[in-house]
Amino acid sequence: MVRKLLVRGIVSGLLAGLLVFLAARLIGEPQVDRAIAFEANADKLKNEAPEPEMVSRKIQKTAGLLTGVLVYGAALGGIFGLVFALCSGRVGPQAPRALAAFLGGAGFIVIGLVPSLKYPANPPAVGSPETIGVRTATFFFMILISVAAAVLSLQLSRPLMRRFGGWNGSLLAATAFLLLVGVFSFVLPVINEVPAGFPADVLWRFRIAALGLQAILWAAIGLSFGWLTERETRRV
């Protein structure tokens, strides 16, 4: 059963990756092109030679992008299938489609939205090469904190719901999650390396696009996985 859910998750992740690729071509890549143009112009003004491209921009936004989102989608979908197997009958709704939708929404909030509120995505030309290690580490640490806070609040929800009722217990558990991520978000360092003169609209649109792509990815995985699982259940 777990193997079937794992394979189903990978299939859902691949489907989601295709949707993300199409959406990224429409809403993400134009902002990346504008950011690269800004970086090239800044290098020109400083009389600095542009950094050589390891991979051409054409490959980056076609085959490279497609490969990346498919691999990421398949991996995330596989993990989604395992989490679904763990939660089925224990956490969340009982119906397969409802549980998959619930996990998809929770995944977007916990892994996509919360870490990005503290450390939003940046386009090319934003961020110093010397701090890339620190920026990557703090971002992934924020993801770990968000996941740990979600698991802890989920564990708290059961006794809280028994004592205060379903609605009030759920609100208290959600409040605990927000407090935990809020405290760690306040403690973690602020990283702001936007260069002077960088177009604010490009930065804003890029970050909105990045969140939008995360929403598409999680929604596609959750909905397609739920549909495939319910379809299989009806056959049985």
Residue frames as a rotation matrix with the C-alpha (Angstrom) as fourth column:
MET 1
0.563 0.826 0.000 0.00
0.826 -0.563 0.000 0.00
0.000 0.000 -1.000 0.00
VAL 2
0.475 -0.468 -0.745 2.77
0.131 -0.800 0.586 2.43
-0.870 -0.376 -0.318 0.94
ARG 3
-0.592 -0.731 0.340 4.59
0.417 0.083 0.905 1.62
-0.689 0.678 0.256 -2.30
LYS 4
-0.104 0.652 0.751 1.47
0.982 -0.053 0.182 2.46
0.159 0.757 -0.634 -4.31
LEU 5
0.823 0.414 -0.389 1.10
0.506 -0.846 0.169 5.78
-0.259 -0.336 -0.906 -2.47
LEU 6
0.021 -0.907 -0.420 4.77
0.158 -0.411 0.898 6.56
-0.987 -0.086 0.135 -3.09
VAL 7
-0.681 -0.239 0.693 4.44
0.678 0.152 0.719 5.90
-0.277 0.959 0.058 -6.84
ARG 8
0.301 0.885 0.354 1.18
0.933 -0.350 0.083 7.86
0.197 0.306 -0.931 -6.94
GLY 9
0.658 -0.119 -0.743 2.90
0.330 -0.842 0.427 10.76
-0.677 -0.526 -0.515 -5.21
ILE 10
-0.461 -0.887 -0.032 5.74
0.277 -0.178 0.944 10.74
-0.843 0.426 0.327 -7.74
VAL 11
-0.427 0.400 0.811 3.24
0.897 0.072 0.436 10.77
0.116 0.914 -0.389 -10.62
SER 12
0.680 0.715 -0.161 1.38
0.733 -0.668 0.130 13.66
-0.015 -0.207 -0.978 -9.00
GLY 13
0.309 -0.663 -0.682 4.67
0.230 -0.644 0.730 15.49
-0.923 -0.382 -0.047 -8.49
LEU 14
-0.683 -0.551 0.479 5.58
0.562 0.023 0.827 15.10
-0.467 0.834 0.294 -12.16
LEU 15
0.047 0.794 0.606 2.20
0.940 -0.240 0.241 16.46
0.337 0.558 -0.758 -13.22
ALA 16
0.794 0.216 -0.569 2.62
0.483 -0.792 0.373 19.36
-0.370 -0.571 -0.733 -10.82
GLY 17
-0.156 -0.952 -0.262 6.13
0.377 -0.303 0.876 19.97
-0.913 0.038 0.406 -12.16
LEU 18
-0.521 0.035 0.853 4.77
0.852 -0.043 0.522 20.35
0.055 0.998 -0.008 -15.69
LEU 19
0.577 0.794 0.191 2.24
0.753 -0.607 0.253 22.93
0.317 -0.002 -0.948 -14.51
VAL 20
0.600 -0.430 -0.674 4.91
0.336 -0.629 0.701 24.81
-0.726 -0.648 -0.233 -12.59
PHE 21
-0.475 -0.808 0.350 7.15
0.651 -0.055 0.757 24.84
-0.592 0.587 0.552 -15.67
LEU 22
-0.163 0.505 0.847 4.41
0.880 -0.314 0.357 26.40
0.446 0.804 -0.393 -17.79
ALA 23
0.838 0.510 -0.195 3.57
0.537 -0.703 0.467 28.94
0.101 -0.496 -0.863 -15.08
ALA 24
0.268 -0.826 -0.496 7.24
0.465 -0.340 0.817 29.80
-0.844 -0.450 0.293 -14.52
ARG 25
-0.531 -0.437 0.726 7.70
0.837 -0.137 0.530 30.50
-0.132 0.889 0.438 -18.22
LEU 26
0.154 0.720 0.677 4.78
0.733 -0.543 0.410 32.94
0.663 0.433 -0.611 -18.09
ILE 27
0.882 0.376 0.285 5.22
0.096 -0.734 0.672 34.75
0.462 -0.565 -0.684 -14.77
GLY 28
0.778 -0.602 -0.179 8.68
0.281 0.078 0.957 33.94
-0.562 -0.795 0.230 -13.45
GLU 29
0.075 -0.846 0.528 11.19
0.942 0.235 0.242 33.99
-0.328 0.479 0.814 -16.27
PRO 30
0.431 0.073 0.899 10.34
0.566 -0.798 -0.207 37.51
0.703 0.598 -0.385 -17.51
GLN 31
0.968 -0.078 0.240 11.30
-0.232 -0.653 0.721 38.87
0.100 -0.753 -0.650 -14.08
VAL 32
0.517 -0.833 0.196 14.53
0.454 0.461 0.762 36.85
-0.725 -0.305 0.617 -14.11
ASP 33
0.162 -0.429 0.889 15.41
0.965 -0.120 -0.234 38.30
0.207 0.895 0.394 -17.53
ARG 34
0.696 0.154 0.701 14.83
0.123 -0.988 0.095 41.83
0.708 0.020 -0.706 -16.25
ALA 35
0.917 -0.389 0.084 16.97
-0.138 -0.112 0.984 41.17
-0.373 -0.915 -0.156 -13.16
ILE 36
0.283 -0.842 0.460 19.80
0.798 0.473 0.375 39.79
-0.533 0.261 0.805 -15.31
ALA 37
0.326 -0.106 0.939 19.59
0.726 -0.608 -0.321 42.85
0.605 0.787 -0.122 -17.54
PHE 38
0.936 0.014 0.353 19.93
-0.202 -0.797 0.569 45.09
0.289 -0.603 -0.743 -14.47
GLU 39
0.683 -0.715 0.149 22.97
0.178 0.361 0.915 43.10
-0.708 -0.599 0.374 -13.31
ALA 40
0.179 -0.615 0.768 24.60
0.976 0.206 -0.063 43.30
-0.120 0.761 0.638 -16.74
ASN 41
0.558 0.082 0.826 24.02
0.365 -0.918 -0.155 47.05
0.745 0.388 -0.542 -16.91
ALA 42
0.963 -0.228 0.146 25.50
-0.232 -0.418 0.878 47.51
-0.139 -0.879 -0.455 -13.41
ASP 43
0.398 -0.858 0.326 28.62
0.589 0.511 0.626 45.58
-0.704 -0.057 0.708 -14.44
LYS 44
0.248 -0.259 0.933 28.90
0.903 -0.288 -0.320 47.72
0.351 0.922 0.163 -17.55
LEU 45
0.830 0.122 0.544 28.74
-0.018 -0.970 0.244 50.94
0.557 -0.213 -0.803 -15.53
LYS 46
0.794 -0.568 0.217 31.53
-0.263 0.000 0.965 49.62
-0.548 -0.823 -0.149 -13.28
ASN 47
0.332 -0.642 -0.691 33.59
-0.910 -0.025 -0.413 48.63
0.248 0.766 -0.593 -16.33
GLU 48
-0.357 -0.369 0.858 33.51
-0.624 0.778 0.074 45.05
-0.695 -0.509 -0.508 -15.12
ALA 49
-0.712 0.086 -0.697 33.28
-0.563 0.523 0.640 42.08
0.420 0.848 -0.324 -17.44
PRO 50
0.350 0.902 0.253 30.09
-0.918 0.276 0.286 40.05
0.189 -0.332 0.924 -16.99
GLU 51
-0.236 -0.397 0.887 30.50
-0.630 0.757 0.171 36.69
-0.740 -0.519 -0.429 -15.34
PRO 52
-0.746 -0.073 -0.662 30.77
-0.615 0.455 0.644 33.87
0.254 0.887 -0.385 -17.90
GLU 53
0.307 0.930 0.202 27.67
-0.950 0.312 0.007 31.71
-0.057 -0.194 0.979 -18.25
MET 54
-0.646 -0.463 0.608 28.24
-0.481 0.864 0.147 28.08
-0.593 -0.198 -0.781 -17.29
VAL 55
-0.467 0.612 0.638 24.94
0.774 0.632 -0.039 27.27
-0.428 0.475 -0.769 -19.00
SER 56
-0.907 0.111 0.406 23.34
0.191 -0.751 0.632 29.49
0.375 0.651 0.660 -21.62
ARG 57
-0.745 0.666 0.046 20.26
-0.483 -0.490 -0.726 31.45
-0.461 -0.563 0.686 -20.63
LYS 58
-0.149 0.696 -0.702 18.27
-0.912 0.178 0.370 29.71
0.382 0.696 0.608 -23.34
ILE 59
-0.388 -0.056 -0.920 19.03
0.069 0.994 -0.089 26.31
0.919 -0.098 -0.382 -21.82
GLN 60
-0.997 -0.060 -0.039 18.40
0.044 -0.100 -0.994 27.61
0.056 -0.993 0.103 -18.31
LYS 61
-0.552 0.834 -0.026 14.83
-0.626 -0.435 -0.647 28.67
-0.551 -0.341 0.762 -19.01
THR 62
0.191 0.610 -0.769 13.87
-0.898 0.426 0.115 25.69
0.397 0.668 0.629 -21.17
ALA 63
0.295 -0.104 -0.950 15.46
-0.016 0.993 -0.113 22.27
0.955 0.048 0.291 -20.66
GLY 64
-0.746 -0.657 -0.111 17.19
0.128 0.023 -0.992 23.26
0.654 -0.754 0.067 -17.42
LEU 65
-0.609 0.601 0.519 14.05
-0.792 -0.499 -0.352 24.69
0.047 -0.625 0.779 -15.87
LEU 66
0.374 0.799 -0.470 11.93
-0.758 0.556 0.341 21.72
0.534 0.229 0.814 -16.99
THR 67
-0.034 -0.476 -0.879 14.42
0.174 0.863 -0.475 19.20
0.984 -0.169 0.054 -15.60
GLY 68
-0.892 -0.390 0.229 14.69
-0.109 -0.306 -0.946 21.04
0.439 -0.868 0.230 -12.31
VAL 69
-0.363 0.827 0.429 10.95
-0.932 -0.319 -0.173 21.34
-0.006 -0.463 0.886 -11.65
LEU 70
0.435 0.510 -0.742 10.28
-0.540 0.807 0.239 17.73
0.721 0.297 0.626 -12.70
VAL 71
-0.331 -0.639 -0.694 12.95
0.283 0.635 -0.719 16.36
0.900 -0.434 -0.030 -10.37
TYR 72
-0.939 -0.001 0.345 11.82
-0.300 -0.492 -0.817 18.62
0.170 -0.870 0.462 -7.53
GLY 73
-0.080 0.996 0.045 8.16
-0.974 -0.088 0.210 17.83
0.213 -0.027 0.977 -8.15
ALA 74
0.297 0.150 -0.943 8.78
-0.213 0.973 0.088 14.07
0.931 0.175 0.321 -8.25
ALA 75
-0.667 -0.619 -0.416 10.80
0.297 0.291 -0.909 14.15
0.684 -0.730 -0.010 -5.03
LEU 76
-0.830 0.407 0.382 8.25
-0.558 -0.590 -0.584 16.31
-0.012 -0.698 0.716 -3.24
GLY 77
0.131 0.922 -0.365 5.41
-0.874 0.281 0.396 14.17
0.468 0.267 0.843 -4.55
GLY 78
-0.057 -0.236 -0.970 7.09
0.111 0.964 -0.241 11.01
0.992 -0.121 -0.029 -3.26
ILE 79
-0.954 -0.284 -0.094 7.48
0.142 -0.153 -0.978 12.56
0.264 -0.946 0.186 0.19
PHE 80
-0.489 0.853 0.184 3.85
-0.866 -0.499 0.012 13.69
0.102 -0.154 0.983 -0.01
GLY 81
0.196 0.561 -0.805 2.76
-0.465 0.776 0.427 10.11
0.863 0.290 0.413 -0.65
LEU 82
-0.452 -0.446 -0.773 4.68
0.447 0.636 -0.628 8.87
0.772 -0.630 -0.088 2.40
VAL 83
-0.975 0.141 0.174 3.24
-0.224 -0.615 -0.756 11.62
0.000 -0.776 0.631 4.61
PHE 84
-0.148 0.971 -0.186 -0.24
-0.892 -0.050 0.450 10.76
0.428 0.233 0.873 3.32
ALA 85
0.062 0.112 -0.992 0.31
0.048 0.992 0.115 7.11
0.997 -0.055 0.056 4.30
LEU 86
-0.804 -0.445 -0.395 1.44
0.417 0.052 -0.907 8.22
0.424 -0.894 0.144 7.77
CYS 87
-0.887 0.446 0.115 -1.52
-0.441 -0.750 -0.493 10.57
-0.134 -0.488 0.863 8.29
SER 88
-0.391 0.794 -0.466 -4.26
-0.481 0.256 0.839 8.42
0.785 0.552 0.281 6.77
GLY 89
0.305 0.650 -0.696 -6.74
0.330 0.613 0.718 7.49
0.894 -0.448 -0.028 9.49
ARG 90
-0.112 -0.438 -0.892 -4.72
0.988 0.046 -0.146 9.34
0.105 -0.898 0.428 12.15
VAL 91
-0.546 -0.178 -0.819 -4.68
0.348 -0.937 -0.028 13.04
-0.762 -0.300 0.573 11.27
GLY 92
-0.816 0.191 -0.546 -7.01
-0.495 -0.719 0.488 15.28
-0.299 0.669 0.681 9.32
PRO 93
0.136 0.953 -0.272 -10.04
-0.967 0.068 -0.247 14.31
-0.216 0.296 0.930 7.21
GLN 94
-0.025 -0.064 0.998 -10.85
-0.186 0.981 0.058 10.65
-0.982 -0.184 -0.036 6.57
ALA 95
0.880 0.400 0.257 -11.76
0.176 0.228 -0.958 10.93
-0.442 0.888 0.131 2.88
PRO 96
0.118 -0.924 0.364 -8.66
0.887 0.263 0.380 10.50
-0.446 0.278 0.850 0.65
ARG 97
0.051 -0.080 0.995 -9.36
0.774 -0.627 -0.090 13.55
0.631 0.775 0.030 -1.50
ALA 98
0.869 0.315 0.381 -10.06
0.014 -0.786 0.618 15.78
0.495 -0.532 -0.687 1.51
LEU 99
0.745 -0.651 -0.142 -6.94
0.330 0.175 0.928 14.56
-0.579 -0.738 0.345 3.32
ALA 100
-0.033 -0.776 0.630 -4.77
0.993 0.046 0.109 15.13
-0.113 0.629 0.769 0.25
ALA 101
0.314 0.218 0.924 -6.16
0.452 -0.890 0.057 18.65
0.835 0.400 -0.378 -0.15
PHE 102
0.998 0.060 0.018 -5.57
0.007 -0.399 0.917 19.31
0.062 -0.915 -0.398 3.56
LEU 103
0.431 -0.902 0.016 -1.95
0.618 0.308 0.723 18.12
-0.658 -0.302 0.690 3.33
GLY 104
-0.017 -0.405 0.914 -1.40
0.941 -0.315 -0.122 20.15
0.338 0.858 0.386 0.18
GLY 105
0.635 0.324 0.701 -2.63
0.131 -0.940 0.316 23.32
0.761 -0.109 -0.640 1.87
ALA 106
0.947 -0.314 -0.065 -0.64
0.051 -0.050 0.997 22.60
-0.317 -0.948 -0.031 5.02
GLY 107
0.242 -0.904 0.353 2.48
0.900 0.345 0.267 21.92
-0.363 0.253 0.897 2.96
PHE 108
0.161 -0.141 0.977 2.18
0.659 -0.722 -0.213 25.24
0.735 0.677 -0.023 1.17
ILE 109
0.855 0.221 0.469 1.75
-0.154 -0.757 0.636 27.16
0.495 -0.616 -0.613 4.43
VAL 110
0.875 -0.480 0.072 4.45
0.066 0.265 0.962 25.34
-0.480 -0.836 0.264 6.40
ILE 111
0.102 -0.898 0.427 7.11
0.741 0.355 0.570 24.86
-0.664 0.258 0.702 3.72
GLY 112
-0.104 -0.107 0.989 6.23
0.931 -0.362 0.058 27.47
0.351 0.926 0.137 1.10
LEU 113
0.528 0.491 0.693 4.65
0.340 -0.870 0.358 30.49
0.779 0.047 -0.626 2.78
VAL 114
0.972 -0.049 -0.228 6.05
0.205 -0.289 0.935 30.78
-0.112 -0.956 -0.271 6.32
PRO 115
0.138 -0.989 -0.060 9.79
0.773 0.070 0.630 30.52
-0.619 -0.133 0.774 5.44
SER 116
-0.252 -0.215 0.943 9.29
0.888 -0.439 0.137 32.92
0.384 0.873 0.302 2.51
LEU 117
0.798 0.543 0.262 7.76
0.375 -0.787 0.490 35.55
0.472 -0.293 -0.832 4.77
LYS 118
0.733 -0.617 -0.286 11.04
0.151 -0.262 0.953 35.68
-0.663 -0.742 -0.099 6.69
TYR 119
-0.399 -0.906 -0.141 13.39
-0.114 -0.104 0.988 35.05
-0.910 0.411 -0.062 3.77
PRO 120
0.663 0.736 -0.136 11.59
-0.197 -0.004 -0.980 35.85
-0.722 0.677 0.143 0.49
ALA 121
0.353 -0.496 0.793 12.95
0.831 0.556 -0.022 34.62
-0.430 0.667 0.608 -2.81
ASN 122
0.262 -0.363 -0.894 15.35
-0.236 -0.922 0.306 36.93
-0.936 0.131 -0.328 -4.60
PRO 123
0.989 0.060 0.138 16.02
0.121 0.225 -0.967 37.26
-0.089 0.972 0.215 -8.34
PRO 124
0.206 -0.959 0.197 19.52
0.965 0.165 -0.203 37.40
0.162 0.232 0.959 -9.87
ALA 125
-0.233 -0.466 0.853 21.56
0.288 -0.871 -0.397 40.48
0.929 0.153 0.338 -8.89
VAL 126
0.455 0.385 0.803 20.07
-0.668 -0.448 0.593 40.47
0.588 -0.807 0.053 -5.38
GLY 127
0.970 -0.160 0.181 22.35
-0.037 0.642 0.766 39.04
-0.239 -0.750 0.617 -2.73
SER 128
0.310 -0.940 -0.141 26.10
-0.948 -0.317 0.031 38.94
-0.074 0.124 -0.990 -2.26
PRO 129
0.446 -0.196 -0.873 27.99
-0.316 0.878 -0.359 35.83
0.837 0.436 0.330 -3.42
GLU 130
-0.614 -0.783 0.105 29.94
-0.333 0.136 -0.933 35.91
0.716 -0.608 -0.344 -0.14
THR 131
-0.631 0.427 0.648 26.79
-0.722 -0.019 -0.691 35.37
-0.283 -0.904 0.320 1.93
ILE 132
-0.074 0.674 -0.735 25.11
-0.784 0.416 0.460 32.67
0.616 0.611 0.498 -0.15
GLY 133
-0.568 -0.199 -0.799 26.08
0.204 0.906 -0.371 29.98
0.797 -0.374 -0.474 2.36
VAL 134
-0.968 0.208 -0.138 24.62
0.079 -0.270 -0.960 31.90
-0.237 -0.940 0.245 5.30
ARG 135
-0.454 0.844 -0.285 21.46
-0.879 -0.477 -0.012 32.79
-0.146 0.245 0.958 3.36
THR 136
-0.167 0.361 -0.917 20.90
-0.477 0.784 0.396 29.19
0.863 0.504 0.042 2.30
ALA 137
-0.759 -0.200 -0.619 21.49
0.368 0.652 -0.662 27.85
0.536 -0.731 -0.422 5.81
THR 138
-0.898 0.437 -0.059 19.13
-0.195 -0.512 -0.837 30.32
-0.396 -0.740 0.544 7.47
PHE 139
-0.288 0.826 -0.484 16.40
-0.935 -0.133 0.330 29.67
0.209 0.548 0.810 4.90
PHE 140
-0.159 0.201 -0.967 16.52
-0.139 0.965 0.223 25.90
0.978 0.169 -0.125 5.38
PHE 141
-0.922 -0.143 -0.360 16.71
0.332 0.184 -0.925 26.35
0.198 -0.973 -0.122 9.14
MET 142
-0.675 0.738 -0.014 13.52
-0.679 -0.628 -0.380 28.40
-0.289 -0.247 0.925 8.92
ILE 143
-0.065 0.630 -0.774 11.88
-0.697 0.526 0.487 25.54
0.714 0.571 0.405 7.01
LEU 144
-0.527 -0.208 -0.824 12.92
0.316 0.852 -0.417 23.10
0.789 -0.480 -0.383 9.74
ILE 145
-0.981 0.184 -0.058 11.54
-0.026 -0.421 -0.907 25.41
-0.191 -0.888 0.418 12.42
SER 146
-0.390 0.886 -0.252 8.26
-0.920 -0.364 0.144 25.74
0.036 0.287 0.957 10.54
VAL 147
-0.072 0.325 -0.943 7.92
-0.332 0.884 0.330 21.97
0.941 0.337 0.044 10.11
ALA 148
-0.754 -0.274 -0.597 8.82
0.426 0.487 -0.762 21.30
0.500 -0.829 -0.251 13.76
ALA 149
-0.881 0.471 0.044 6.32
-0.382 -0.654 -0.653 23.93
-0.279 -0.592 0.756 14.92
ALA 150
-0.165 0.848 -0.503 3.62
-0.888 0.094 0.450 22.37
0.429 0.521 0.738 12.73
VAL 151
-0.248 0.011 -0.969 4.28
0.105 0.994 -0.016 18.88
0.963 -0.106 -0.248 14.13
LEU 152
-0.936 -0.154 -0.316 4.27
0.325 -0.034 -0.945 20.19
0.135 -0.987 0.081 17.71
SER 153
-0.674 0.739 -0.011 1.04
-0.708 -0.650 -0.277 22.15
-0.212 -0.179 0.961 17.22
LEU 154
-0.087 0.622 -0.778 -0.53
-0.621 0.576 0.531 19.06
0.779 0.530 0.336 15.66
GLN 155
-0.533 -0.172 -0.828 0.41
0.431 0.788 -0.441 17.04
0.728 -0.592 -0.346 18.71
LEU 156
-0.978 0.154 -0.139 -1.06
0.039 -0.520 -0.853 19.75
-0.204 -0.840 0.503 20.95
SER 157
-0.620 0.773 -0.137 -4.28
-0.676 -0.438 0.592 19.92
0.398 0.460 0.794 18.97
ARG 158
-0.279 0.541 -0.793 -5.66
0.164 0.841 0.515 16.60
0.946 0.014 -0.324 20.21
PRO 159
-0.493 0.129 -0.861 -5.61
0.867 0.150 -0.474 17.34
0.068 -0.980 -0.186 23.97
LEU 160
-0.938 0.151 -0.311 -6.67
-0.092 -0.976 -0.197 20.93
-0.333 -0.156 0.930 23.30
MET 161
-0.576 0.762 -0.296 -9.63
-0.512 -0.054 0.857 19.79
0.637 0.646 0.421 21.21
ARG 162
-0.286 0.457 -0.842 -10.69
0.587 0.778 0.223 17.29
0.757 -0.431 -0.491 23.89
ARG 163
-0.571 -0.021 -0.821 -10.56
0.788 -0.295 -0.541 19.98
-0.231 -0.955 0.185 26.56
PHE 164
-0.635 0.231 -0.737 -11.84
-0.083 -0.969 -0.233 23.06
-0.768 -0.087 0.635 24.74
GLY 165
0.521 0.839 0.158 -13.79
0.061 0.148 -0.987 21.58
-0.851 0.524 0.026 21.84
GLY 166
0.298 -0.393 0.870 -12.89
0.886 0.452 -0.099 21.09
-0.354 0.801 0.483 18.18
TRP 167
0.678 0.038 0.734 -13.05
0.492 -0.765 -0.415 24.71
0.546 0.643 -0.537 17.02
ASN 168
0.892 -0.315 0.323 -11.37
-0.447 -0.715 0.538 26.31
0.061 -0.624 -0.779 20.04
GLY 169
0.553 -0.712 0.433 -8.75
0.133 0.588 0.798 23.58
-0.823 -0.383 0.420 20.25
SER 170
0.390 -0.374 0.841 -7.86
0.920 0.188 -0.343 24.01
-0.030 0.908 0.418 16.59
LEU 171
0.785 -0.057 0.617 -7.52
0.096 -0.973 -0.212 27.77
0.613 0.225 -0.758 17.03
LEU 172
0.817 -0.500 0.287 -5.28
-0.440 -0.219 0.871 27.33
-0.373 -0.838 -0.399 20.06
ALA 173
0.401 -0.678 0.616 -3.08
0.566 0.712 0.415 24.86
-0.720 0.182 0.670 18.19
ALA 174
0.479 -0.179 0.859 -2.82
0.783 -0.356 -0.510 27.25
0.397 0.917 -0.031 15.23
THR 175
0.905 -0.136 0.403 -1.94
-0.270 -0.917 0.295 30.07
0.329 -0.376 -0.866 17.64
ALA 176
0.656 -0.697 0.291 0.83
-0.036 0.355 0.934 27.92
-0.754 -0.623 0.208 19.13
PHE 177
0.322 -0.509 0.798 2.23
0.914 0.386 -0.123 27.36
-0.245 0.769 0.590 15.64
LEU 178
0.635 -0.020 0.772 2.18
0.406 -0.842 -0.356 31.09
0.657 0.539 -0.527 14.86
LEU 179
0.923 -0.296 0.247 3.82
-0.375 -0.542 0.752 31.97
-0.088 -0.787 -0.611 18.16
LEU 180
0.507 -0.763 0.401 6.63
0.353 0.608 0.711 29.46
-0.786 -0.219 0.578 17.66
VAL 181
0.174 -0.451 0.875 7.47
0.982 0.011 -0.190 30.52
0.076 0.892 0.445 14.10
GLY 182
0.800 0.169 0.576 7.06
0.192 -0.981 0.022 34.16
0.569 0.093 -0.817 15.09
VAL 183
0.858 -0.511 0.054 9.59
-0.190 -0.218 0.957 33.88
-0.478 -0.831 -0.284 17.93
PHE 184
0.171 -0.837 0.520 12.18
0.627 0.500 0.598 32.12
-0.760 0.224 0.610 15.80
SER 185
0.389 0.024 0.921 11.57
0.854 -0.384 -0.351 34.50
0.345 0.923 -0.170 12.92
PHE 186
0.960 -0.017 0.279 12.29
-0.113 -0.936 0.334 37.40
0.255 -0.353 -0.900 15.27
VAL 187
0.647 -0.742 0.174 15.47
-0.097 0.145 0.985 35.77
-0.756 -0.654 0.022 16.58
LEU 188
0.269 -0.563 0.781 16.94
0.865 0.498 0.061 34.75
-0.424 0.659 0.621 13.22
PRO 189
-0.522 -0.595 -0.611 19.06
0.320 -0.801 0.507 37.39
-0.791 0.069 0.608 11.46
VAL 190
0.679 0.679 -0.281 17.58
0.059 -0.431 -0.900 39.83
-0.732 0.594 -0.333 8.98
ILE 191
-0.428 -0.791 0.438 19.15
0.568 0.141 0.811 39.58
-0.703 0.596 0.388 5.51
ASN 192
0.763 0.630 -0.142 18.58
0.319 -0.559 -0.765 42.50
-0.562 0.539 -0.628 3.17
GLU 193
-0.300 -0.954 -0.010 21.02
0.318 -0.109 0.942 42.73
-0.899 0.279 0.337 0.28
VAL 194
0.581 0.552 0.598 18.95
0.770 -0.134 -0.624 44.45
-0.264 0.823 -0.502 -2.39
PRO 195
-0.500 -0.859 0.107 21.35
0.847 -0.460 0.268 46.67
-0.181 0.224 0.957 -4.35
ALA 196
-0.254 0.353 -0.900 20.66
0.070 -0.922 -0.381 50.37
-0.965 -0.160 0.209 -4.68
GLY 197
-0.444 0.146 -0.884 18.61
-0.794 -0.520 0.313 51.19
-0.414 0.841 0.348 -7.74
PHE 198
-0.979 0.136 0.150 17.23
0.183 0.911 0.369 47.69
-0.086 0.388 -0.917 -8.22
PRO 199
-0.593 0.801 0.085 13.71
-0.455 -0.420 0.785 48.01
0.665 0.427 0.613 -9.72
ALA 200
-0.715 0.355 0.603 11.19
-0.580 0.180 -0.794 47.55
-0.391 -0.917 0.077 -6.91
ASP 201
0.325 0.916 -0.236 8.53
-0.905 0.228 -0.359 46.25
-0.275 0.330 0.903 -9.30
VAL 202
0.086 -0.378 -0.922 10.85
-0.580 0.733 -0.355 43.48
0.810 0.565 -0.156 -10.54
LEU 203
-0.886 -0.450 0.106 11.65
-0.321 0.433 -0.843 42.41
0.334 -0.781 -0.528 -6.98
TRP 204
-0.421 0.815 0.398 7.98
-0.709 -0.021 -0.705 42.46
-0.566 -0.579 0.587 -5.98
ARG 205
0.457 0.636 -0.621 6.77
-0.888 0.364 -0.281 40.59
0.047 0.680 0.731 -9.06
PHE 206
-0.277 -0.634 -0.722 9.52
-0.496 0.738 -0.458 37.98
0.823 0.231 -0.519 -8.71
ARG 207
-0.944 -0.098 0.314 8.62
-0.328 0.351 -0.877 37.28
-0.024 -0.931 -0.363 -5.09
ILE 208
-0.040 0.994 0.105 4.90
-0.805 0.030 -0.592 37.11
-0.591 -0.109 0.799 -5.87
ALA 209
0.346 0.109 -0.932 5.67
-0.816 0.524 -0.242 34.76
0.462 0.844 0.271 -8.78
ALA 210
-0.676 -0.674 -0.297 7.80
-0.409 0.678 -0.611 32.55
0.613 -0.291 -0.734 -6.52
LEU 211
-0.734 0.490 0.471 4.97
-0.421 0.216 -0.881 32.23
-0.534 -0.844 0.048 -4.00
GLY 212
0.251 0.866 -0.432 2.48
-0.903 0.049 -0.427 31.66
-0.349 0.497 0.795 -6.80
LEU 213
-0.031 -0.343 -0.939 4.58
-0.692 0.685 -0.228 28.82
0.721 0.642 -0.259 -8.19
GLN 214
-0.954 -0.269 0.136 4.75
-0.272 0.574 -0.772 27.24
0.129 -0.773 -0.621 -4.74
ALA 215
-0.315 0.920 0.234 0.96
-0.630 -0.018 -0.776 27.49
-0.710 -0.391 0.586 -4.48
ILE 216
0.350 0.408 -0.843 0.53
-0.924 0.299 -0.238 25.88
0.155 0.862 0.482 -7.90
LEU 217
-0.497 -0.655 -0.569 2.94
-0.527 0.749 -0.402 23.08
0.689 0.100 -0.717 -7.00
TRP 218
-0.953 0.112 0.281 1.27
-0.205 0.444 -0.872 22.18
-0.222 -0.889 -0.400 -3.70
ALA 219
-0.065 0.994 -0.085 -2.26
-0.746 -0.105 -0.658 22.57
-0.663 0.020 0.748 -5.05
ALA 220
0.200 0.105 -0.974 -1.50
-0.900 0.414 -0.140 20.38
0.388 0.904 0.178 -8.07
ILE 221
-0.769 -0.520 -0.373 0.11
-0.316 0.816 -0.485 17.66
0.556 -0.255 -0.791 -5.95
GLY 222
-0.819 0.465 0.335 -2.68
-0.288 0.172 -0.942 17.67
-0.496 -0.868 -0.007 -3.38
LEU 223
0.097 0.952 -0.292 -5.56
-0.805 -0.097 -0.586 17.69
-0.586 0.292 0.756 -5.84
SER 224
0.135 -0.080 -0.988 -4.11
-0.837 0.525 -0.157 15.20
0.531 0.847 0.004 -8.34
PHE 225
-0.871 -0.467 -0.152 -2.96
-0.296 0.747 -0.596 12.84
0.391 -0.474 -0.789 -5.59
GLY 226
-0.597 0.722 0.351 -6.40
-0.421 0.090 -0.902 12.98
-0.683 -0.686 0.250 -3.96
TRP 227
0.289 0.722 -0.629 -8.13
-0.929 0.053 -0.367 12.30
-0.232 0.690 0.685 -7.28
LEU 228
-0.188 -0.446 -0.875 -5.86
-0.659 0.718 -0.225 9.35
0.729 0.534 -0.429 -8.11
THR 229
-0.966 -0.213 0.144 -6.22
-0.243 0.573 -0.782 7.88
0.084 -0.791 -0.606 -4.62
GLU 230
-0.296 0.934 0.201 -9.99
-0.575 -0.006 -0.818 8.20
-0.763 -0.357 0.539 -4.54
ARG 231
0.257 0.339 -0.905 -10.21
-0.954 0.238 -0.182 6.75
0.154 0.910 0.385 -8.04
GLU 232
-0.567 -0.556 -0.608 -8.18
-0.428 0.829 -0.360 3.74
0.704 0.056 -0.708 -6.92
THR 233
-0.879 0.285 0.381 -10.31
-0.311 0.262 -0.914 3.37
-0.360 -0.922 -0.142 -3.78
ARG 234
0.080 0.973 -0.218 -13.50
-0.851 -0.047 -0.523 3.26
-0.519 0.227 0.824 -5.87
ARG 235
-0.012 -0.156 -0.988 -12.03
-0.790 0.607 -0.086 0.50
0.613 0.779 -0.131 -8.04
VAL 236
-0.898 -0.385 -0.213 -11.34
-0.161 0.738 -0.655 -1.60
0.409 -0.554 -0.725 -4.98
